[in-house]
């Protein structure tokens, strides 16, 4: 783990009806690391991310971010923590009726009281950080490619200069070249900005090239965590199938 835990999850239980998706889960995310979070389809990968950020209620357990227990914190303290993270949802989740400029400025308008001129300057700067030209600001999401939508969504996630970025399947829907470019972008931003990145993914190439550490979800708990070398060395049946299966050539070859 890169640094002291910036996210601490203890005994977390989340249920939908009678089905427990997360069952006493424990996980630490170290400051400054890129953690790849993997598991079988439907295992609850995105559920954990959404529970941490407050979109899914928990049945039991504790979630601490920046040392703040989000379950017992008052609204002001929760807002203070939320101000320090950015989120990229699986399909970008851009507002279709807003321009790229308006999408990126949305979180800034919620939290900051600054002039339109400064909002516009920050917007162009954030677009540059994710490799997009200033003129993209005037387009609508319908005018963007899938890769550009992901980059705009990442620019919005970076709008408030967060310390943590949550990425939900960031390379899904991208071709291999686009996915590789996005992984490289995330890695570069992590290094230059000192970000902590929580990446929900199923992309083996992302795990190999972008992630410092991997945590594996199974049966509602973390069944393995460590480096890619640890994953490749594991004798756990699911890990062996996942990391040494037919789709694993790029990782082990």
C-alpha positions as CSV (number, residue, x, y, z in Angstrom):
1,X,0.0,0.0,0.0
2,X,1.4,3.4,-1.1
3,X,0.6,5.4,2.1
4,X,-1.6,5.5,5.1
5,X,-5.2,4.4,4.5
6,X,-7.2,7.3,3.1
7,X,-10.3,5.0,2.8
8,X,-11.1,2.5,5.5
9,X,-14.0,0.1,5.2
10,X,-14.8,-2.2,8.1
11,X,-17.4,-5.0,8.4
12,X,-19.4,-3.5,5.6
13,X,-22.7,-5.2,4.8
14,X,-25.0,-4.2,2.0
15,X,-28.2,-6.1,1.1
16,X,-30.8,-5.8,-1.6
17,X,-33.9,-7.5,-0.2
18,X,-32.7,-10.8,1.3
19,X,-29.5,-10.9,-0.8
20,X,-26.4,-9.8,0.9
21,X,-24.2,-8.3,-1.9
22,X,-21.4,-7.2,0.6
23,X,-21.1,-9.3,3.7
24,X,-18.7,-8.1,6.4
25,X,-16.2,-6.6,3.8
26,X,-13.0,-5.0,5.0
27,X,-10.7,-2.9,2.7
28,X,-8.1,-0.2,3.0
29,X,-7.1,2.1,0.2
30,X,-3.7,3.8,0.6
31,X,-3.0,7.4,0.0
32,X,-1.5,7.9,-3.5
33,X,-2.2,4.5,-4.9
34,X,-4.2,3.2,-7.8
35,X,-6.3,0.4,-6.5
36,X,-7.9,-1.9,-9.0
37,X,-11.1,-3.5,-7.7
38,X,-12.2,-6.6,-9.5
39,X,-14.6,-9.5,-9.2
40,X,-17.1,-11.6,-11.1
41,X,-20.0,-9.9,-12.9
42,X,-22.7,-9.1,-10.4
43,X,-20.4,-9.6,-7.4
44,X,-20.9,-6.1,-6.2
45,X,-17.9,-4.1,-7.4
46,X,-19.8,-1.0,-8.3
47,X,-22.0,-1.4,-5.2
48,X,-19.0,-1.0,-3.0
49,X,-18.0,2.2,-4.7
50,X,-21.5,3.6,-4.6
51,X,-21.8,2.7,-0.9
52,X,-18.6,4.5,-0.1
53,X,-19.8,7.7,-1.9
54,X,-23.2,7.5,-0.3
55,X,-25.5,6.4,-3.1
56,X,-26.3,3.0,-1.7
57,X,-27.3,2.6,2.0
58,X,-25.4,0.1,4.2
59,X,-26.9,-2.4,6.5
60,X,-23.9,-2.5,8.9
61,X,-20.3,-1.5,9.1
62,X,-18.2,1.6,9.0
63,X,-16.7,3.7,6.2
64,X,-14.0,6.2,7.0
65,X,-12.7,8.7,4.4
66,X,-9.9,11.1,5.4
67,X,-10.5,9.9,8.9
68,X,-14.1,10.9,9.0
69,X,-16.7,8.2,9.8
70,X,-19.3,8.9,7.1
71,X,-22.0,7.1,8.9
72,X,-21.9,9.3,12.0
73,X,-20.7,12.6,10.5
74,X,-23.1,15.5,10.2
75,X,-24.1,17.0,6.9
76,X,-21.5,19.6,7.0
77,X,-18.7,17.1,7.6
78,X,-20.0,14.8,4.9
79,X,-20.1,17.7,2.4
80,X,-16.5,18.6,3.4
81,X,-15.4,15.0,2.5
82,X,-17.4,14.9,-0.7
83,X,-15.7,18.1,-1.8
84,X,-12.4,16.2,-1.8
85,X,-13.3,13.4,-4.2
86,X,-14.3,13.2,-7.8
87,X,-16.3,10.5,-9.6
88,X,-16.4,9.0,-13.1
89,X,-19.4,6.8,-13.6
90,X,-19.4,3.9,-16.0
91,X,-20.9,5.5,-19.0
92,X,-19.7,9.0,-18.2
93,X,-23.1,10.2,-16.9
94,X,-22.8,13.6,-18.6
95,X,-25.9,15.7,-18.7
96,X,-27.1,15.4,-22.3
97,X,-28.8,18.8,-22.3
98,X,-25.7,20.6,-21.2
99,X,-22.5,21.5,-23.1
100,X,-19.2,20.1,-22.2
101,X,-18.4,23.5,-20.5
102,X,-21.5,23.3,-18.5
103,X,-20.9,19.7,-17.5
104,X,-17.4,20.4,-16.2
105,X,-18.6,23.6,-14.4
106,X,-21.5,21.8,-12.7
107,X,-19.6,20.7,-9.5
108,X,-17.8,24.0,-9.4
109,X,-21.0,25.9,-9.3
110,X,-22.2,23.7,-6.5
111,X,-19.2,24.2,-4.2
112,X,-17.4,27.4,-5.4
113,X,-18.4,31.0,-5.5
114,X,-16.2,32.3,-8.4
115,X,-16.7,34.4,-11.5
116,X,-17.8,33.1,-14.8
117,X,-14.4,34.1,-16.3
118,X,-12.6,32.0,-13.7
119,X,-15.0,29.1,-14.2
120,X,-14.2,29.2,-18.0
121,X,-10.5,29.3,-17.4
122,X,-10.6,26.4,-15.1
123,X,-12.7,24.5,-17.6
124,X,-10.2,24.9,-20.3
125,X,-7.4,23.9,-18.0
126,X,-9.2,20.7,-17.0
127,X,-9.9,19.8,-20.6
128,X,-6.2,20.2,-21.3
129,X,-5.3,17.9,-18.4
130,X,-7.3,15.1,-20.0
131,X,-5.9,15.8,-23.5
132,X,-8.8,17.7,-25.0
133,X,-8.7,21.0,-27.0
134,X,-10.5,24.1,-25.8
135,X,-13.0,24.0,-28.6
136,X,-14.5,20.8,-27.2
137,X,-16.0,22.9,-24.4
138,X,-18.7,24.2,-26.8
139,X,-19.9,20.7,-27.9
140,X,-22.7,18.7,-26.5
141,X,-22.2,15.0,-25.3
142,X,-24.0,13.8,-28.5
143,X,-21.2,15.3,-30.6
144,X,-18.5,13.3,-28.7
145,X,-17.0,9.9,-29.3
146,X,-17.0,7.3,-26.5
147,X,-13.4,8.1,-25.6
148,X,-14.1,11.8,-25.5
149,X,-17.1,11.3,-23.3
150,X,-14.9,9.5,-20.8
151,X,-12.3,12.2,-20.9
152,X,-14.9,15.0,-20.4
153,X,-16.3,13.0,-17.5
154,X,-12.8,12.7,-16.0
155,X,-12.3,16.5,-16.4
156,X,-15.5,17.0,-14.5
157,X,-14.3,14.6,-11.8
158,X,-11.1,16.7,-11.5
159,X,-13.0,20.0,-11.5
160,X,-12.6,20.6,-7.7
161,X,-9.0,19.4,-7.5
162,X,-9.9,16.2,-5.6
163,X,-7.6,14.0,-3.6
164,X,-9.5,10.8,-4.4
165,X,-10.9,9.9,-7.8
166,X,-13.5,7.0,-8.1
167,X,-13.6,5.4,-11.5
168,X,-16.3,2.9,-12.4
169,X,-15.3,0.7,-15.4
170,X,-13.5,3.6,-17.0
171,X,-12.4,1.7,-20.1
172,X,-15.7,-0.1,-20.8
173,X,-16.9,0.6,-24.3
174,X,-13.5,1.8,-25.5
175,X,-11.4,0.1,-28.2
176,X,-8.0,-1.3,-27.0
177,X,-6.0,1.7,-28.2
178,X,-8.5,4.1,-26.6
179,X,-8.5,2.1,-23.4
180,X,-4.7,2.0,-23.3
181,X,-4.5,5.8,-23.8
182,X,-7.0,6.3,-21.0
183,X,-5.0,4.0,-18.6
184,X,-1.9,6.0,-19.4
185,X,-3.8,9.3,-18.7
186,X,-5.0,8.0,-15.3
187,X,-1.5,6.9,-14.4
188,X,0.0,10.3,-15.5
189,X,-2.6,12.2,-13.5
190,X,-2.1,10.1,-10.5
191,X,1.7,10.8,-10.6
192,X,1.5,14.5,-11.3
193,X,-1.4,15.3,-9.0
194,X,-0.7,12.8,-6.3
195,X,-4.2,11.3,-6.6
196,X,-5.6,8.3,-4.9
197,X,-7.5,6.3,-7.4
198,X,-10.2,3.7,-6.7
199,X,-10.8,1.9,-10.0
200,X,-13.6,-0.6,-10.4
201,X,-12.7,-2.6,-13.5
202,X,-12.7,-5.9,-15.3
203,X,-10.0,-4.8,-17.8
204,X,-7.0,-7.0,-17.4
205,X,-4.8,-4.6,-19.3
206,X,-5.8,-1.8,-16.9
207,X,-5.0,-3.9,-13.9
208,X,-1.6,-4.7,-15.4
209,X,-0.5,-1.3,-16.6
210,X,-2.3,1.2,-14.4
211,X,-2.9,-0.3,-11.0
212,X,-0.4,-0.4,-8.0
213,X,-2.5,-2.9,-6.2
214,X,-5.5,-5.2,-6.8
215,X,-8.4,-6.2,-4.5
216,X,-10.7,-9.1,-5.5
217,X,-14.3,-9.3,-4.4
218,X,-15.9,-12.7,-4.0
219,X,-18.9,-13.9,-1.9
220,X,-19.3,-10.4,-0.5
221,X,-15.8,-10.2,0.9
222,X,-12.3,-9.4,-0.2
223,X,-10.8,-12.8,-1.1
224,X,-7.4,-11.5,-2.2
225,X,-5.4,-8.3,-2.4
226,X,-1.9,-7.5,-3.5
227,X,0.2,-6.7,-6.6
228,X,-0.3,-8.2,-10.1
229,X,2.5,-10.6,-9.2
230,X,0.5,-11.7,-6.1
231,X,-2.5,-12.3,-8.3
232,X,-0.6,-14.3,-10.8
233,X,0.9,-16.5,-8.1
234,X,-2.4,-17.2,-6.3
235,X,-3.8,-20.7,-6.3
236,X,-7.3,-19.5,-5.7
237,X,-9.5,-21.1,-8.4
238,X,-11.3,-17.9,-9.5
239,X,-8.1,-15.9,-9.5
240,X,-6.4,-18.6,-11.6
241,X,-9.2,-18.6,-14.1
242,X,-9.4,-14.8,-14.3
243,X,-5.7,-14.0,-14.5
244,X,-4.5,-17.1,-16.4
245,X,-7.6,-17.6,-18.6
246,X,-8.0,-17.1,-22.4
247,X,-8.2,-13.3,-22.1
248,X,-5.1,-13.1,-20.0
249,X,-2.5,-13.3,-22.8
250,X,-1.6,-9.6,-22.6
251,X,-1.0,-9.8,-18.9
252,X,1.1,-12.9,-18.7
253,X,2.7,-12.9,-22.1
